[in-house]
Amino acid sequence: MAEEKVALFDFCGTMINFQSADAYVQFVKEHVPHDFRMNFIEFVRKIFVKSQVMRVLEKLNRRGSINKKTLLREIQGLSQSEMEKLAEKFYHERIRPNYIPEVIEAVKKYHAEGYKLLIVSGGYDIYLKYVADEFGFDDVLATCLEFNDGKFTGHYKGEDCMNKHKVILLKKYFGREDLRDCNSVAYSDSRSDVPMMKFCRRGIAVLQKLRMPPPRNYLDGENGLMLTVLRCSHGRKNTKEHKVFIESKFISSSMLSENQRCLLPISADFFR
């Protein structure tokens, strides 16, 4: 029997070069009339952001981004049909021009080789379905917007598909603790997705900023994670940002000497 093959892809900062969830809400707001409630919530949100209160609340909060939830409340009551229409427009105008070419090439490669492909993202299902259709993804595990009687409730259903909730959803989806026993790989740009990467046999970290040129290998004793630099490419035009693609091979921390753990750690600077 052929070995099972699975490739998991984070979306924001991994397949595209921006964060899509809040950008979608802002896009919707650009195309609908503003009422007093929307303007008032946005006014209060901006005060919280500028005063750094939002940052403090985000650190204290354990149940999803407050800023993300507040933005959603601004568009509460919009019709599902209107939001669906704007989601398709958002996909064509904002998402497609901002794909990261090297990652998209990897998606196409895995698809051609018969991998089961999944997007696993805190972005919203309402527009990610178009990306899935474009590249032949088998499924999307994402944050799902909630509608009732054809109107947006201002909330998402269940948990935000971020951090530990990604692995919870993956375990439920595949019906097992991990995919380490099959030919599996996960792509992400965020340190918070290390658990998703460790859910698979291999991981690819897509990094946007490095403070110094990296040596060939890095070792993370805490996470039992070996990273190898694959290649570099430029990010958006007219910027100094670049992306570094790092392949990760997972090993047990017990295999590392104390000397290795001390001398070759991966700092948080390698992840946004």
N, C-alpha and C positions, 0 to 999 in steps of 0.2 A: 504494500500500500504506500502511495506517495506521501511524503511528509507534508503536514499542514503548513501553509505559508500565510502569514498575517503581517500587514503593515499598518501601523497607527500613526496618524498625523494630527498634532495640534494645528490650529489654524492661524490665529493672530500672532504676527511676528515670526511665524514659521513658514506658512504658505504665502502669506501676504506681508507687506512691510508696515502695517499699522494695526491698531487695536480696533476691531470692527464693531463690537457691541454698542458702545457709547456713540460711535460714529454713525451707526444706523439710526439711533434715536435722534441725533442732531440732524441727520438727513431728512427724516420724517418731519421734524419741526420746520425745516426750511420749505416744506411743500404743503403745509396745512395752515389754516388761520389760527392765530393765537388768541386765546381768551384770557380772562383775568386770572383764573386758577393756574394756568400754565405759566403765565408771566410771574405770578407771585412765588410759585415753587422754584422757578429758575432764579429769581432774585435772591431768595433765601439760600439756595444751593451755592450760588456764587460767593455770597458773604462767608459761608462756612469754608469754601475752598480757599479763598484769599486770606482768611484769618488763620489758616492752618488747623481750624477746629475739625474739619473733615478728615485730615490726616490722622489726628489723634483718635477720632471715633473709629476709623478704619482699622487701626492697630488694636483697639479694644474689642471690636466686633468679631465674632467667630462664625457668623452665619451669613456670609456673602457681603459683597461690597455695598456700603450704604449709598455711595455716590451713584452706582449703577441702578440701585433700586429707586433712588430719588428721581433720576432721569426718566425711568419708566413711568412713574406716577404723573409726569408732565403730559404724557400722551394717552392717559387713561380715557376711555370712552370713544376712541377712534374706531371706525368700522374695520372689521377683519378684512373685507375686500379691499379697502383703501390701503391698509398696511401691507397686504399681499402684493398689490400693484407697485407700491413704493419699494418693497423688498426686491422685486425683480429689477426695478430701475437702479436701485443701489448696487445690485450685483453687476449690472452692465457698466455703470458709470464710475463706480468707486473701487470695486473689488478687482475686476478683470484687468484694469491697467496697472495694478500694483502687485501682481504675482511676483514671487521670488523665483527667477528662472531655474536655478539649480535644483530647488526643491520640487518644482513642477516636473522637471525632467526625471527626477527620482520617482515621482508618482506614476508617470507614464511607463517607466521601466518596470516597476513592480506590477502594474496592471498587465503589461505585455507578458510577464512571467507567471501570471496566474495567481498572484497574491490576493487574499481577501483584504480589501481596503476599507478603513474606517477613518472618518474625521472625528476627533474627540476634542471638543472645544467649549469654552465658555461663551462663544459667540452664539447668536440666536438661530434656531432651526429654520426660521421663516425665510432666510436668504441662503443659508448654507446648503439647502437642498439643491439649489441651482448649481453650486460648485460641485456637489456630488454627482449630479447628472452630467456635467461637462466632462469630468475625468473618469467616470465609471466607478465611483466609490460604491461599495456594497451597502454601507449604512452610515448614519450620522448619529453620534451621541453628543448632544448639545444642550444648551439651556433653552427650554421650550416656553414660549410666550403663551399666556393663558387668555382664552377668549370665552365669553359667556353670552349666548344669544346674539352672536355676530358682532360683539363689542369687546374691545380690549379691556381687561380688568385692571391694568396697571401693574400687574405682577407676573412673575414667571411661575410655572408649575413645578412643584417639588423643589429640589435643591439646585443651586447654580452649579453647572458642570465645570468646577474648578478644583484645583488642589486634590485633596484626598477623595473628593466625590467622583473624580474621574475613575479612579481605581475601583471604587465601590460599584459604579455603573459597569465597568469592564468585567468585574467578577460576576455580576448578575447576568450580563449579556452572554459571556462565554460559559458560564456555569462551572467555573473552576478558579483556583486561587491565583494562577498566573499562566503565562504562555511560554515559560522557559523550556518546556519539553518539545517545542516545535520551532520551525524556522520563522521567528518573529522579530520585528524591529519597530521602534517608536521614534518619531521625530518631534522635537520641541525646542523652543528658544528659552525656556524658563526653568530656573532651579526648582520651582514648585512642582515641576513635572518629573522630577527624578523618580518618584514612586511609579509613575506610568512607564518610564523607561526601564525600571527594574522589573516591571510586570512582564517585559519581553526578554528575549535572549540577547538582543543587541539594542543600542540606542544611538541616535544621532542628535547631538546638541547643536543647534543653529545659533551662534553667538553674534551679537551685533557690535559690541564694543570691547576692546581689550586695551589695557593700560600699557602693555609692553608686548613686543613680539613674543609669541609663545615658543618654548622649546618643543621638541617633537612629541614628548609624552608627558602626561600628568597622571598622578595617582591620588585618588581620594580614599583614604583609609576608612573614614567615617561611614561612607556609603558603600564601600566595597566596589569601587568604580574605577576602571581604567579607561582613560580617554586618549585618543590618538588624533592629531590634527590631520584632516584630509586635504582641504584646499581653502583658498580664500577667494572672495570676489567682492566687487564694489556693490554698495547699496544703491540708494537713490542717486540720480545724477545731481551734480552740483553740490554734493555734500562730502564730508570726509568720513562718513560712516562706511564701514565695510563689514562683511559677514565672514565668519570663520566656521567651517563645518567640522565638527569633531565626532568621531565614531567612538562609542563607549563599549568596552567589554567588561563584563561583571565578574568579579572575583570575590572570594570570601575575605573579610578583614583579618581572619585568623591566619591567612597565608602571608600577611605582611609583617615584616619586622617592625619593632618600635622605631628604628632608625628611619625606615621608609615613611612611616606615618608622620614622623616629625618633619622630615626634610622635603617631602613632596606632596603637600596638601593642595587642594584646589580651593582657592578663596571664592567668596560670594561675588567678587568682582567679575567673575567669568560668566555670571548669569545676571540678567537685568533684575 
